[in-house]
């Protein structure tokens, strides 16, 4: 069997026989599943099953986030925390496996420019419209929304940052996958997709063995880490599915193997769960595509297909809707009542906006199909320049920040761990080793405020009036335990009029670090330090309440 599999992989990849049909529900399958094109043998195979599977994936991600936000915003218990956390991982893995499977067919069928243009107009118009809708709604209600920056809205792989909908990390992966496949097709290598995918899979296995834990499972990686991140596994596996199905290695019964793999995710760490969940998702998608299709009869089948139709909109809107539901629900409501209301509200918004999303995409796709190639080339060239520029800019910033974090941690390692229990002990240890920042540095730990049942925000500032360009990290210890490290993110124009703060109004000198509420409770003493690039430190003065 292995020899036959190897011979099958050795053949160049032909246009997939499992590409979706041009009409009907094909356009309703969201960013990974919608595609025009002429009919082929078995055209549309797996379409109804895949559409239902996509709706199921969006549904379990919704349930996962409902449980998460019930705890974070309402203080509700999560009796099945491990299970609902895995529901998020399973749902995203299915999304990526579906995307890889469908893209493997589309990239060999469509011209490279048309392929990328379809993907861009599937992702961005609806995404930007949803962002604008909720940004306006939040502003009208006096609520804050983050991530409204060109770098975040580009959906380029630029490292950790704030996003307005708080679900964009998967879209960052999707847009990156599309650009990579476009470059492969433009280089004339689309029919060598199988060996390229196998090489990528080997690279992921090596990264799993060699990279540190935080790097191999990053959900907001910079450009240089994204291809090595475990979240790519189901997408890479999806790229192999057309060949595996065509050679008979994936059959309907193969999907049963997904069940023990998914169950095993509950027993291992997140890194291994990404692998197991990714493989399970690939097997499930392959079985759904290879097996007999569900007939669209009865209310249950129609509801499942409708959920698949609106799955992209549901994915985009559900976190803002859950946040608004938490704001609107009375405080005495239970977590279950909040969760049920949030689920119903997210589905209602999806039912309202889903048809608009599909209509918009169909019209844009028709315009692309009718557009002359020079116009497509100019538009996509601009998109690629902006995408790659944002990725390079953000990834360079992330690399610089990571290096500064490494240096700050190395400086902290020079001090015995027990000195971080009180400010006075820390100050004495720093002075004794000649690591004190100059007296011109002014700093303070202003507050540690609980903003939700599970989260607190640490506010502080640090500035050197004699050396305004001095960059400093904030390190926080509570009860002698290290809690976190942060860089300055806020302008503090309110401090600019104070002596020693001249020139500070144009620099980020304020810190606002989110930490687990239990990590820095009132009973645990807080010690905050400012650390510059040379490893010099200063203990921040705490407010009287601390």
TORLO-33350 format. One record per residue (C-alpha): residue number from 1; y, x, z. Coordinates in Angstrom, 2 decimals, m for minus. Example, Ala and Ser with C-alpha at 12.3 -4.5 7.8 and 13.67 -1.06 7.14 Angstrom:
! TORLO-33350
@i:1; north:m4.50; east:12.30; up:7.80
@i:2; north:m1.06; east:13.67; up:7.14
//
This chain:
! TORLO-33350
@i:1; north:0.00; east:0.00; up:0.00
@i:2; north:2.42; east:2.80; up:0.88
@i:3; north:1.78; east:4.54; up:m2.46
@i:4; north:2.47; east:1.29; up:m4.32
@i:5; north:5.66; east:0.78; up:m2.29
@i:6; north:6.81; east:4.30; up:m3.10
@i:7; north:6.18; east:3.74; up:m6.83
@i:8; north:8.14; east:0.49; up:m6.64
@i:9; north:11.10; east:2.23; up:m4.99
@i:10; north:11.01; east:4.99; up:m7.58
@i:11; north:11.88; east:2.61; up:m10.42
@i:12; north:15.58; east:2.01; up:m11.19
@i:13; north:16.95; east:m1.21; up:m9.77
@i:14; north:17.42; east:m3.94; up:m12.35
@i:15; north:19.71; east:m6.87; up:m12.07
@i:16; north:18.40; east:m8.93; up:m9.20
@i:17; north:16.50; east:m12.08; up:m10.10
@i:18; north:17.76; east:m13.57; up:m6.87
@i:19; north:21.45; east:m13.74; up:m7.76
@i:20; north:22.95; east:m17.14; up:m7.01
@i:21; north:23.59; east:m19.77; up:m9.62
@i:22; north:27.08; east:m20.29; up:m10.99
@i:23; north:27.60; east:m23.84; up:m9.88
@i:24; north:26.85; east:m26.17; up:m7.02
@i:25; north:26.71; east:m24.78; up:m3.50
@i:26; north:26.81; east:m21.11; up:m4.57
@i:27; north:30.55; east:m20.96; up:m4.14
@i:28; north:30.26; east:m22.37; up:m0.66
@i:29; north:28.33; east:m19.54; up:0.88
@i:30; north:31.20; east:m17.53; up:2.25
@i:31; north:32.25; east:m13.94; up:1.51
@i:32; north:28.78; east:m12.54; up:1.11
@i:33; north:27.06; east:m15.39; up:m0.68
@i:34; north:29.47; east:m16.82; up:m3.22
@i:35; north:29.24; east:m15.52; up:m6.76
@i:36; north:29.68; east:m16.79; up:m10.29
@i:37; north:27.55; east:m15.73; up:m13.20
@i:38; north:25.18; east:m16.88; up:m15.84
@i:39; north:21.81; east:m18.38; up:m14.99
@i:40; north:18.79; east:m16.08; up:m14.83
@i:41; north:15.12; east:m16.57; up:m14.19
@i:42; north:14.75; east:m17.91; up:m10.70
@i:43; north:18.53; east:m18.07; up:m10.61
@i:44; north:19.56; east:m19.44; up:m7.27
@i:45; north:16.25; east:m18.60; up:m5.61
@i:46; north:16.69; east:m18.69; up:m1.87
@i:47; north:20.05; east:m20.44; up:m2.17
@i:48; north:19.52; east:m23.47; up:0.10
@i:49; north:17.58; east:m21.44; up:2.67
@i:50; north:20.21; east:m18.70; up:2.71
@i:51; north:23.02; east:m21.18; up:3.05
@i:52; north:21.33; east:m22.81; up:6.04
@i:53; north:20.58; east:m19.38; up:7.51
@i:54; north:24.22; east:m18.42; up:7.20
@i:55; north:25.31; east:m21.58; up:8.99
@i:56; north:22.76; east:m20.87; up:11.73
@i:57; north:24.16; east:m17.35; up:12.15
@i:58; north:27.71; east:m18.66; up:12.46
@i:59; north:26.51; east:m21.25; up:14.97
@i:60; north:24.85; east:m18.80; up:17.34
@i:61; north:27.89; east:m16.50; up:17.22
@i:62; north:29.97; east:m19.54; up:18.20
@i:63; north:27.68; east:m20.27; up:21.15
@i:64; north:27.82; east:m16.61; up:22.23
@i:65; north:31.61; east:m16.58; up:22.24
@i:66; north:31.81; east:m19.96; up:23.97
@i:67; north:29.78; east:m18.54; up:26.85
@i:68; north:31.79; east:m15.31; up:26.87
@i:69; north:35.17; east:m17.03; up:26.93
@i:70; north:34.00; east:m19.56; up:29.51
@i:71; north:33.41; east:m16.63; up:31.83
@i:72; north:36.45; east:m14.55; up:30.84
@i:73; north:39.01; east:m17.36; up:30.79
@i:74; north:37.53; east:m19.93; up:33.17
@i:75; north:35.41; east:m17.87; up:35.57
@i:76; north:32.27; east:m19.81; up:34.67
@i:77; north:28.80; east:m18.53; up:35.37
@i:78; north:26.63; east:m17.22; up:32.54
@i:79; north:23.08; east:m18.00; up:33.68
@i:80; north:21.64; east:m16.55; up:30.44
@i:81; north:24.10; east:m13.70; up:29.88
@i:82; north:21.57; east:m11.35; up:28.28
@i:83; north:20.36; east:m14.03; up:25.90
@i:84; north:23.79; east:m15.24; up:24.79
@i:85; north:24.98; east:m11.64; up:24.34
@i:86; north:22.06; east:m11.04; up:21.98
@i:87; north:22.94; east:m14.21; up:20.10
@i:88; north:26.12; east:m12.50; up:18.94
@i:89; north:24.19; east:m9.43; up:17.81
@i:90; north:21.56; east:m11.52; up:16.01
@i:91; north:24.17; east:m13.65; up:14.23
@i:92; north:26.11; east:m10.65; up:12.94
@i:93; north:22.88; east:m8.94; up:11.85
@i:94; north:21.95; east:m11.99; up:9.77
@i:95; north:25.44; east:m12.02; up:8.22
@i:96; north:25.11; east:m8.38; up:7.17
@i:97; north:21.54; east:m8.76; up:5.91
@i:98; north:22.61; east:m11.73; up:3.78
@i:99; north:25.54; east:m9.74; up:2.46
@i:100; north:23.42; east:m6.73; up:1.53
@i:101; north:20.84; east:m8.89; up:m0.23
@i:102; north:23.37; east:m10.81; up:m2.30
@i:103; north:25.54; east:m7.79; up:m3.07
@i:104; north:22.50; east:m5.90; up:m4.40
@i:105; north:22.24; east:m8.53; up:m7.13
@i:106; north:25.94; east:m8.99; up:m7.81
@i:107; north:26.81; east:m5.31; up:m8.12
@i:108; north:24.23; east:m4.86; up:m10.89
@i:109; north:25.21; east:m8.07; up:m12.67
@i:110; north:29.02; east:m8.16; up:m12.64
@i:111; north:31.40; east:m5.61; up:m14.06
@i:112; north:32.71; east:m3.37; up:m11.25
@i:113; north:36.28; east:m4.70; up:m11.45
@i:114; north:35.13; east:m8.31; up:m11.42
@i:115; north:32.72; east:m7.62; up:m8.56
@i:116; north:35.47; east:m6.18; up:m6.34
@i:117; north:38.06; east:m8.77; up:m7.36
@i:118; north:35.72; east:m11.63; up:m6.39
@i:119; north:35.09; east:m10.04; up:m3.03
@i:120; north:38.77; east:m9.42; up:m2.30
@i:121; north:39.84; east:m12.98; up:m3.07
@i:122; north:36.93; east:m14.34; up:m1.05
@i:123; north:37.95; east:m12.45; up:2.08
@i:124; north:41.71; east:m12.10; up:2.19
@i:125; north:43.45; east:m15.36; up:1.17
@i:126; north:41.60; east:m17.51; up:3.71
@i:127; north:41.76; east:m14.80; up:6.36
@i:128; north:45.53; east:m14.33; up:6.04
@i:129; north:46.09; east:m18.10; up:5.93
@i:130; north:44.11; east:m18.58; up:9.17
@i:131; north:46.00; east:m15.73; up:10.84
@i:132; north:49.34; east:m17.26; up:9.82
@i:133; north:48.25; east:m20.71; up:11.05
@i:134; north:47.20; east:m19.58; up:14.51
@i:135; north:50.05; east:m17.08; up:14.92
@i:136; north:52.51; east:m19.92; up:14.34
@i:137; north:50.59; east:m22.27; up:16.63
@i:138; north:50.33; east:m19.72; up:19.43
@i:139; north:54.04; east:m18.90; up:19.12
@i:140; north:54.95; east:m22.60; up:19.32
@i:141; north:52.90; east:m22.91; up:22.52
@i:142; north:54.37; east:m19.76; up:24.05
@i:143; north:51.09; east:m17.85; up:23.82
@i:144; north:50.76; east:m14.27; up:22.62
@i:145; north:48.73; east:m13.06; up:19.67
@i:146; north:48.10; east:m9.39; up:18.98
@i:147; north:47.21; east:m7.27; up:16.01
@i:148; north:49.87; east:m8.50; up:13.59
@i:149; north:50.29; east:m5.10; up:11.98
@i:150; north:49.72; east:m3.97; up:8.38
@i:151; north:47.00; east:m1.60; up:9.53
@i:152; north:45.04; east:m4.36; up:11.26
@i:153; north:45.57; east:m6.93; up:8.51
@i:154; north:44.35; east:m4.49; up:5.86
@i:155; north:40.83; east:m4.78; up:7.35
@i:156; north:40.39; east:m1.06; up:6.64
@i:157; north:38.15; east:1.05; up:8.92
@i:158; north:40.87; east:2.59; up:11.07
@i:159; north:39.29; east:2.86; up:14.53
@i:160; north:39.87; east:0.77; up:17.68
@i:161; north:42.89; east:m1.50; up:17.58
@i:162; north:43.99; east:m5.06; up:18.28
@i:163; north:43.26; east:m7.86; up:15.79
@i:164; north:44.79; east:m11.35; up:15.76
@i:165; north:41.55; east:m13.36; up:15.54
@i:166; north:39.38; east:m11.00; up:17.64
@i:167; north:36.48; east:m11.26; up:15.17
@i:168; north:37.73; east:m8.92; up:12.46
@i:169; north:35.37; east:m6.05; up:13.17
@i:170; north:32.70; east:m7.60; up:10.95
@i:171; north:35.25; east:m8.12; up:8.17
@i:172; north:36.17; east:m4.44; up:8.43
@i:173; north:32.52; east:m3.61; up:7.79
@i:174; north:32.27; east:m6.14; up:4.94
@i:175; north:35.34; east:m4.89; up:3.09
@i:176; north:34.12; east:m1.31; up:3.51
@i:177; north:30.70; east:m2.25; up:2.11
@i:178; north:32.36; east:m3.89; up:m0.90
@i:179; north:34.53; east:m0.86; up:m1.64
@i:180; north:31.53; east:1.48; up:m1.39
@i:181; north:29.48; east:m0.69; up:m3.75
@i:182; north:32.39; east:m0.88; up:m6.18
@i:183; north:32.66; east:2.92; up:m6.22
@i:184; north:28.91; east:3.20; up:m6.79
@i:185; north:29.09; east:0.75; up:m9.69
@i:186; north:32.19; east:2.40; up:m11.16
@i:187; north:30.32; east:5.73; up:m11.12
@i:188; north:27.48; east:4.14; up:m13.12
@i:189; north:25.01; east:4.35; up:m10.24
@i:190; north:24.46; east:0.63; up:m9.55
@i:191; north:20.93; east:0.78; up:m10.92
@i:192; north:20.14; east:3.60; up:m8.49
@i:193; north:21.00; east:1.42; up:m5.53
@i:194; north:17.52; east:1.58; up:m3.98
@i:195; north:17.34; east:5.38; up:m3.60
@i:196; north:20.94; east:5.42; up:m2.41
@i:197; north:20.13; east:2.78; up:0.21
@i:198; north:17.06; east:4.74; up:1.33
@i:199; north:19.22; east:7.85; up:1.72
@i:200; north:21.72; east:5.83; up:3.76
@i:201; north:18.92; east:4.53; up:5.96
@i:202; north:17.75; east:8.11; up:6.60
@i:203; north:21.31; east:9.07; up:7.51
@i:204; north:21.49; east:6.20; up:10.00
@i:205; north:18.21; east:7.31; up:11.58
@i:206; north:19.53; east:10.86; up:11.94
@i:207; north:22.77; east:9.56; up:13.45
@i:208; north:20.80; east:7.49; up:15.96
@i:209; north:19.04; east:10.64; up:17.13
@i:210; north:21.99; east:13.03; up:17.08
@i:211; north:25.19; east:11.12; up:17.86
@i:212; north:26.29; east:10.28; up:21.42
@i:213; north:25.77; east:6.70; up:22.55
@i:214; north:29.39; east:5.56; up:22.15
@i:215; north:29.65; east:6.80; up:18.56
@i:216; north:26.48; east:5.32; up:17.05
@i:217; north:27.20; east:1.72; up:18.10
@i:218; north:30.97; east:1.55; up:17.61
@i:219; north:32.09; east:m1.89; up:16.41
@i:220; north:35.55; east:m0.62; up:15.41
@i:221; north:34.77; east:2.81; up:13.99
@i:222; north:37.11; east:5.02; up:11.98
@i:223; north:36.29; east:5.69; up:8.35
@i:224; north:34.31; east:8.85; up:9.06
@i:225; north:31.98; east:7.10; up:11.53
@i:226; north:31.46; east:3.72; up:9.86
@i:227; north:28.56; east:4.81; up:7.57
@i:228; north:26.76; east:6.22; up:10.64
@i:229; north:27.13; east:3.14; up:12.82
@i:230; north:24.04; east:1.15; up:13.73
@i:231; north:25.70; east:m2.12; up:12.66
@i:232; north:25.15; east:m1.00; up:9.03
@i:233; north:21.35; east:m1.25; up:9.34
@i:234; north:20.92; east:m4.92; up:8.29
@i:235; north:23.27; east:m4.45; up:5.34
@i:236; north:21.36; east:m1.40; up:4.11
@i:237; north:18.09; east:m3.28; up:4.61
@i:238; north:19.52; east:m6.20; up:2.66
@i:239; north:20.22; east:m3.89; up:m0.28
@i:240; north:16.48; east:m3.12; up:m0.41
@i:241; north:15.35; east:m6.74; up:m0.25
@i:242; north:15.44; east:m7.60; up:m3.98
@i:243; north:13.04; east:m4.76; up:m4.71
@i:244; north:10.81; east:m5.57; up:m1.73
@i:245; north:10.61; east:m9.23; up:m2.77
@i:246; north:10.01; east:m8.38; up:m6.42
@i:247; north:7.14; east:m6.03; up:m5.52
@i:248; north:5.56; east:m8.58; up:m3.15
@i:249; north:6.17; east:m6.65; up:0.06
@i:250; north:8.27; east:m9.47; up:1.53
@i:251; north:6.63; east:m12.89; up:1.62
@i:252; north:7.50; east:m16.11; up:3.45
@i:253; north:5.11; east:m15.29; up:6.30
@i:254; north:6.84; east:m11.93; up:6.81
@i:255; north:9.63; east:m13.75; up:8.58
@i:256; north:7.33; east:m14.33; up:11.55
@i:257; north:7.65; east:m10.62; up:12.36
@i:258; north:11.32; east:m11.22; up:13.10
@i:259; north:10.45; east:m13.15; up:16.26
@i:260; north:8.90; east:m10.32; up:18.33
@i:261; north:11.55; east:m7.89; up:17.09
@i:262; north:14.33; east:m10.25; up:18.16
@i:263; north:12.67; east:m10.79; up:21.53
@i:264; north:12.38; east:m7.02; up:22.02
@i:265; north:16.18; east:m6.79; up:21.74
@i:266; north:16.38; east:m8.35; up:25.21
@i:267; north:14.50; east:m5.40; up:26.73
@i:268; north:16.31; east:m2.39; up:25.23
@i:269; north:19.81; east:m0.92; up:25.17
@i:270; north:22.40; east:m2.01; up:22.63
@i:271; north:21.82; east:0.92; up:20.27
@i:272; north:18.11; east:0.15; up:19.92
@i:273; north:18.84; east:m3.58; up:19.79
@i:274; north:21.01; east:m2.98; up:16.72
@i:275; north:18.01; east:m1.45; up:14.99
@i:276; north:15.51; east:m4.05; up:16.08
@i:277; north:17.88; east:m6.95; up:15.45
@i:278; north:18.85; east:m5.52; up:12.07
@i:279; north:15.24; east:m5.18; up:10.94
@i:280; north:14.50; east:m8.70; up:12.21
@i:281; north:17.45; east:m10.08; up:10.26
@i:282; north:16.30; east:m8.35; up:7.05
@i:283; north:12.81; east:m9.79; up:7.42
@i:284; north:14.22; east:m13.26; up:8.11
@i:285; north:16.54; east:m13.19; up:5.09
@i:286; north:13.77; east:m11.85; up:2.88
@i:287; north:11.38; east:m14.58; up:3.97
@i:288; north:14.06; east:m17.24; up:3.43
@i:289; north:14.73; east:m15.99; up:m0.09
@i:290; north:11.07; east:m15.63; up:m1.06
@i:291; north:9.84; east:m18.90; up:0.39
@i:292; north:9.98; east:m22.53; up:m0.80
@i:293; north:13.46; east:m23.96; up:m0.57
@i:294; north:14.43; east:m26.67; up:1.87
@i:295; north:15.15; east:m29.92; up:0.08
@i:296; north:18.63; east:m31.28; up:0.66
@i:297; north:17.44; east:m34.62; up:1.96
@i:298; north:18.18; east:m36.31; up:5.24
@i:299; north:21.11; east:m35.97; up:7.55
@i:300; north:19.82; east:m32.83; up:9.26
@i:301; north:19.47; east:m30.88; up:6.02
@i:302; north:22.86; east:m32.08; up:4.80
@i:303; north:24.49; east:m31.11; up:8.11
@i:304; north:22.90; east:m27.67; up:8.00
@i:305; north:24.09; east:m27.14; up:4.43
@i:306; north:27.58; east:m28.33; up:5.36
@i:307; north:27.64; east:m25.82; up:8.22
@i:308; north:26.72; east:m23.14; up:5.71
@i:309; north:29.57; east:m24.33; up:3.46
@i:310; north:32.09; east:m23.87; up:6.26
@i:311; north:30.56; east:m20.84; up:7.94
@i:312; north:33.31; east:m18.41; up:6.89
@i:313; north:36.05; east:m20.69; up:8.19
@i:314; north:34.06; east:m21.35; up:11.37
@i:315; north:33.72; east:m17.63; up:11.96
@i:316; north:37.46; east:m17.07; up:11.50
@i:317; north:38.77; east:m19.96; up:13.61
@i:318; north:36.35; east:m20.20; up:16.50
@i:319; north:37.83; east:m17.60; up:18.88
@i:320; north:41.44; east:m18.87; up:18.58
@i:321; north:40.13; east:m22.41; up:19.03
@i:322; north:38.18; east:m21.38; up:22.14
@i:323; north:41.31; east:m19.69; up:23.51
@i:324; north:43.43; east:m22.78; up:22.90
@i:325; north:40.74; east:m24.97; up:24.45
@i:326; north:40.81; east:m22.84; up:27.62
@i:327; north:44.60; east:m23.22; up:27.71
@i:328; north:44.46; east:m26.99; up:27.23
@i:329; north:41.50; east:m27.95; up:29.46
@i:330; north:42.23; east:m28.88; up:33.08
@i:331; north:41.46; east:m26.12; up:35.58
@i:332; north:38.89; east:m28.26; up:37.41
@i:333; north:36.68; east:m28.63; up:34.35
@i:334; north:33.34; east:m26.88; up:34.56
@i:335; north:32.35; east:m24.07; up:32.25
@i:336; north:29.88; east:m26.38; up:30.55
@i:337; north:32.57; east:m29.00; up:29.87
@i:338; north:34.91; east:m26.33; up:28.53
@i:339; north:32.18; east:m24.84; up:26.32
@i:340; north:31.16; east:m28.22; up:24.88
@i:341; north:34.80; east:m29.08; up:24.16
@i:342; north:35.39; east:m25.70; up:22.53
@i:343; north:32.30; east:m26.03; up:20.34
@i:344; north:33.33; east:m29.51; up:19.19
@i:345; north:36.90; east:m28.39; up:18.51
@i:346; north:35.77; east:m25.37; up:16.46
@i:347; north:33.46; east:m27.55; up:14.36
@i:348; north:36.21; east:m30.13; up:13.87
@i:349; north:38.69; east:m27.50; up:12.66
@i:350; north:36.01; east:m26.13; up:10.34
@i:351; north:35.36; east:m29.59; up:8.88
@i:352; north:39.10; east:m29.89; up:8.20
@i:353; north:39.75; east:m26.45; up:6.73
@i:354; north:36.37; east:m25.66; up:5.14
@i:355; north:36.89; east:m27.72; up:1.96
@i:356; north:40.34; east:m26.18; up:1.49
@i:357; north:38.83; east:m22.71; up:1.75
@i:358; north:36.20; east:m23.48; up:m0.92
@i:359; north:38.75; east:m25.03; up:m3.27
@i:360; north:41.05; east:m22.03; up:m2.91
@i:361; north:38.26; east:m19.57; up:m3.63
@i:362; north:36.99; east:m21.44; up:m6.67
@i:363; north:40.45; east:m21.53; up:m8.21
@i:364; north:41.11; east:m17.85; up:m7.54
@i:365; north:37.71; east:m16.92; up:m8.92
@i:366; north:38.38; east:m18.82; up:m12.14
@i:367; north:41.68; east:m17.00; up:m12.54
@i:368; north:39.95; east:m13.66; up:m12.07
@i:369; north:37.30; east:m14.53; up:m14.64
@i:370; north:40.05; east:m15.38; up:m17.14
@i:371; north:42.28; east:m12.41; up:m16.30
@i:372; north:42.57; east:m9.49; up:m18.76
@i:373; north:40.98; east:m6.25; up:m17.60
@i:374; north:44.26; east:m4.26; up:m17.53
@i:375; north:45.73; east:m6.76; up:m15.05
@i:376; north:42.62; east:m6.57; up:m12.87
@i:377; north:42.71; east:m2.79; up:m13.04
@i:378; north:46.32; east:m2.63; up:m11.88
@i:379; north:45.84; east:m5.10; up:m9.05
@i:380; north:42.66; east:m3.53; up:m7.75
@i:381; north:44.07; east:m0.02; up:m8.06
@i:382; north:46.90; east:m1.07; up:m5.76
@i:383; north:44.42; east:m2.67; up:m3.36
@i:384; north:42.23; east:0.44; up:m3.25
@i:385; north:45.22; east:2.72; up:m2.68
@i:386; north:46.42; east:0.56; up:0.22
@i:387; north:42.93; east:0.18; up:1.67
@i:388; north:42.13; east:3.89; up:1.56
@i:389; north:45.60; east:4.86; up:2.79
@i:390; north:45.28; east:2.54; up:5.79
@i:391; north:41.77; east:3.85; up:6.49
@i:392; north:42.96; east:7.48; up:6.30
@i:393; north:46.04; east:6.83; up:8.40
@i:394; north:44.21; east:4.92; up:11.13
@i:395; north:41.21; east:7.25; up:11.14
@i:396; north:43.45; east:10.32; up:11.49
@i:397; north:45.23; east:8.64; up:14.40
@i:398; north:41.87; east:7.77; up:15.97
@i:399; north:40.60; east:11.34; up:15.61
@i:400; north:43.77; east:12.68; up:17.23
@i:401; north:43.51; east:10.20; up:20.09
@i:402; north:39.84; east:10.99; up:20.62
@i:403; north:40.60; east:14.71; up:20.79
@i:404; north:43.35; east:14.09; up:23.34
@i:405; north:40.95; east:11.98; up:25.39
@i:406; north:38.40; east:14.80; up:25.34
@i:407; north:41.02; east:17.24; up:26.60
@i:408; north:42.13; east:14.83; up:29.34
@i:409; north:38.55; east:14.36; up:30.53
@i:410; north:38.06; east:18.13; up:30.54
@i:411; north:41.15; east:18.50; up:32.72
@i:412; north:39.86; east:15.90; up:35.19
@i:413; north:36.53; east:17.71; up:35.35
@i:414; north:38.31; east:20.71; up:36.89
@i:415; north:38.83; east:18.73; up:40.10
@i:416; north:36.12; east:17.73; up:42.59
@i:417; north:35.21; east:14.05; up:42.24
@i:418; north:35.98; east:13.23; up:45.86
@i:419; north:39.72; east:14.02; up:45.51
@i:420; north:40.32; east:10.82; up:43.54
@i:421; north:39.83; east:8.56; up:46.54
@i:422; north:43.50; east:8.71; up:47.67
@i:423; north:46.77; east:9.76; up:46.01
@i:424; north:47.47; east:12.41; up:48.64
@i:425; north:44.10; east:14.13; up:48.16
@i:426; north:44.54; east:14.14; up:44.40
@i:427; north:48.08; east:15.50; up:44.66
@i:428; north:46.99; east:18.31; up:46.99
@i:429; north:44.08; east:19.30; up:44.75
@i:430; north:46.29; east:19.35; up:41.64
@i:431; north:48.95; east:21.50; up:43.31
@i:432; north:46.36; east:23.86; up:44.77
@i:433; north:44.98; east:24.65; up:41.31
@i:434; north:48.36; east:25.03; up:39.66
@i:435; north:47.84; east:22.01; up:37.43
@i:436; north:50.94; east:20.01; up:38.41
@i:437; north:53.29; east:18.64; up:35.78
@i:438; north:56.96; east:19.69; up:36.16
@i:439; north:59.24; east:17.65; up:38.46
@i:440; north:61.09; east:16.30; up:35.41
@i:441; north:58.15; east:13.94; up:34.81
@i:442; north:58.90; east:10.50; up:36.21
@i:443; north:56.01; east:8.08; up:36.54
@i:444; north:54.78; east:5.09; up:38.49
@i:445; north:51.81; east:2.78; up:38.78
@i:446; north:53.64; east:m0.53; up:38.67
@i:447; north:50.97; east:m3.21; up:39.13
@i:448; north:47.33; east:m4.17; up:38.84
@i:449; north:47.32; east:m7.88; up:37.99
@i:450; north:44.32; east:m10.11; up:37.51
@i:451; north:44.82; east:m12.00; up:34.24
@i:452; north:41.47; east:m13.81; up:34.16
@i:453; north:38.44; east:m14.20; up:36.41
@i:454; north:36.88; east:m11.10; up:34.84
@i:455; north:39.80; east:m8.94; up:33.74
@i:456; north:42.81; east:m7.18; up:35.25
@i:457; north:45.74; east:m5.39; up:33.60
@i:458; north:47.10; east:m2.08; up:34.87
@i:459; north:50.82; east:m1.48; up:34.18
@i:460; north:52.36; east:2.00; up:34.47
@i:461; north:54.76; east:4.45; up:32.83
@i:462; north:55.20; east:8.22; up:32.55
@i:463; north:58.04; east:10.14; up:30.87
@i:464; north:59.42; east:13.69; up:30.88
@i:465; north:63.16; east:13.63; up:30.30
@i:466; north:63.22; east:17.40; up:29.78
@i:467; north:60.40; east:17.29; up:27.19
@i:468; north:60.52; east:13.83; up:25.55
@i:469; north:57.72; east:14.70; up:23.12
@i:470; north:55.26; east:15.44; up:25.92
@i:471; north:52.28; east:13.11; up:25.30
@i:472; north:50.43; east:11.97; up:28.41
@i:473; north:47.26; east:10.02; up:29.05
@i:474; north:46.78; east:7.66; up:31.99
@i:475; north:43.58; east:8.09; up:34.00
@i:476; north:42.69; east:5.41; up:36.56
@i:477; north:40.33; east:5.72; up:39.51
@i:478; north:39.47; east:2.91; up:41.92
@i:479; north:37.50; east:3.56; up:45.08
@i:480; north:37.02; east:7.12; up:43.85
@i:481; north:35.28; east:5.90; up:40.67
@i:482; north:36.62; east:6.59; up:37.19
@i:483; north:37.69; east:3.29; up:35.56
@i:484; north:39.36; east:4.23; up:32.30
@i:485; north:41.65; east:6.38; up:30.21
@i:486; north:44.56; east:5.04; up:28.16
@i:487; north:47.39; east:6.24; up:25.95
@i:488; north:50.99; east:4.93; up:26.04
@i:489; north:51.26; east:1.76; up:23.97
@i:490; north:54.54; east:0.11; up:25.03
@i:491; north:58.21; east:0.74; up:24.52
@i:492; north:60.10; east:0.60; up:27.84
@i:493; north:63.72; east:0.02; up:26.87
@i:494; north:64.26; east:m1.46; up:30.34
@i:495; north:63.97; east:2.08; up:31.76
@i:496; north:66.26; east:3.82; up:29.27
@i:497; north:69.41; east:3.37; up:31.43
@i:498; north:67.89; east:5.14; up:34.44
@i:499; north:68.69; east:8.82; up:35.13
@i:500; north:66.03; east:11.06; up:33.62
@i:501; north:64.98; east:8.50; up:31.02
@i:502; north:67.52; east:9.45; up:28.35
@i:503; north:65.97; east:9.05; up:24.91
@i:504; north:63.02; east:7.05; up:26.19
@i:505; north:64.09; east:3.84; up:24.46
@i:506; north:62.58; east:4.98; up:21.15
@i:507; north:59.26; east:6.24; up:22.53
@i:508; north:56.11; east:4.62; up:23.82
@i:509; north:55.96; east:5.56; up:27.47
@i:510; north:54.42; east:2.42; up:29.00
@i:511; north:50.73; east:1.82; up:29.70
@i:512; north:48.98; east:m1.53; up:29.81
@i:513; north:45.27; east:m0.96; up:30.37
@i:514; north:42.74; east:m3.77; up:30.59
@i:515; north:39.98; east:m3.12; up:33.13
@i:516; north:37.18; east:m5.21; up:34.70
@i:517; north:38.63; east:m7.18; up:37.59
@i:518; north:35.89; east:m6.13; up:40.00
@i:519; north:36.48; east:m2.46; up:39.20
@i:520; north:39.97; east:m2.49; up:40.78
@i:521; north:39.95; east:m5.24; up:43.40
@i:522; north:42.42; east:m5.29; up:46.27
@i:523; north:39.85; east:m3.70; up:48.56
@i:524; north:39.47; east:m0.59; up:46.40
@i:525; north:42.19; east:2.06; up:46.49
@i:526; north:43.71; east:2.90; up:43.10
@i:527; north:44.67; east:6.42; up:42.04
@i:528; north:46.43; east:6.86; up:38.68
@i:529; north:47.21; east:10.20; up:37.04
@i:530; north:49.27; east:11.25; up:34.03
@i:531; north:47.66; east:14.11; up:32.05
@i:532; north:49.36; east:16.00; up:29.24
@i:533; north:47.78; east:17.90; up:26.34
@i:534; north:47.67; east:21.16; up:28.32
@i:535; north:45.71; east:19.61; up:31.17
@i:536; north:48.65; east:19.40; up:33.58
@i:537; north:48.64; east:16.33; up:35.84
@i:538; north:50.80; east:14.19; up:38.08
@i:539; north:49.76; east:11.45; up:40.49
@i:540; north:51.64; east:8.22; up:39.83
@i:541; north:53.37; east:6.59; up:42.75
@i:542; north:51.73; east:3.23; up:43.52
@i:543; north:53.81; east:0.13; up:44.31
@i:544; north:53.92; east:m0.98; up:47.96
@i:545; north:51.40; east:m3.76; up:47.34
@i:546; north:48.76; east:m1.21; up:46.38
//
